[in-house]
Amino acid sequence: MDYSKYIDAIQDNLALDKDRWFFKSDPRYNVVLEHVSHDLDIQYLECIKSEFSELYNENKDFLSRLAIDNDKYGKPIIFNVDDFAECSPTNLRYIYHCFLILEHVNECKINNIDFIEIGGGYGGLAYYIHAIAPLFSVNISSYSILDLGAAKDLQKRYLDIHGVELSSKINGGSFLISNYAFSELSENIRSYYSESVINKYTDYGFLAWNFIDVYPFKDNADITVCNERPLTARSNRFVYFKPKR
């Protein structure tokens, strides 16, 4: 995948004050991120209500405020989502994926988590995980994002605004996240990440997988694969892993 126009969009925004950022509605940026449709945000909300009904009902106002705060910067394209908020559809994807990730953390009976995210966008998922983790009684020890240089600069500036600190160090036993990023990379880069990061530093993980068939990217792992919900492309999958027993 060619990320050159995406990087150009980021660099143009980094030259501006945060109140003038426009990357979330920049077509060059939308090729990679912030392209969730209004129809899909309704489907994401239906998934949230179906799979996490109690959590949603008890925290709807809190979640709506998170979405509105997330939309303050970058000039996103927003829609009115019934029974939620007027917001960018991407927020509903982030919330749903965040719920799935933190649910997996709970199911694995782990806590004090070191997260490693491969391909972090502008930091949206990191923003949501930090905000929502307490609802799952999950404590975050550290959060690292591995990405292209310009993207990392934007992530730091964006997350600083929201009081989220990124770590420059990655630790063993970490929880991997990569949503529509790892599987988009070239075979050489994926092999590098598997050898140098995933096998070396992670024990658990969740990936939203696209473009290619799922393969054994992690050694000595119990890998579970299911269809993406909602299904946005025929080959898309949710991939979970944990240590083999």
Number of C-alpha atoms within 10 A of each C-alpha: 7 8 12 11 15 20 17 14 19 23 16 12 18 18 10 11 8 15 10 13 20 18 24 23 17 20 15 18 22 16 13 16 18 21 18 17 15 18 10 18 22 18 17 23 23 16 17 22 15 11 14 15 13 12 14 17 12 10 13 15 14 12 21 18 14 17 23 16 12 19 19 13 17 19 16 21 18 17 14 13 17 9 11 17 18 15 24 26 27 24 25 26 22 20 22 20 23 21 22 18 21 20 16 18 21 14 9 13 8 13 13 12 17 23 26 27 26 22 21 24 22 23 21 17 21 26 22 22 21 18 16 20 18 12 11 13 12 19 14 15 12 18 23 21 26 17 16 14 10 15 22 19 15 19 23 16 16 20 17 13 12 13 10 19 16 18 15 10 11 18 18 13 16 25 24 25 26 21 23 21 21 21 21 16 16 11 11 9 13 17 14 12 19 19 15 11 20 25 17 16 19 24 21 24 23 25 23 20 23 21 15 12 10 16 8 10 16 21 15 14 17 15 20 12 14 10 16 17 15 15 12 13 11 10 14 21 24 20 20 21 22 20 15 10 6
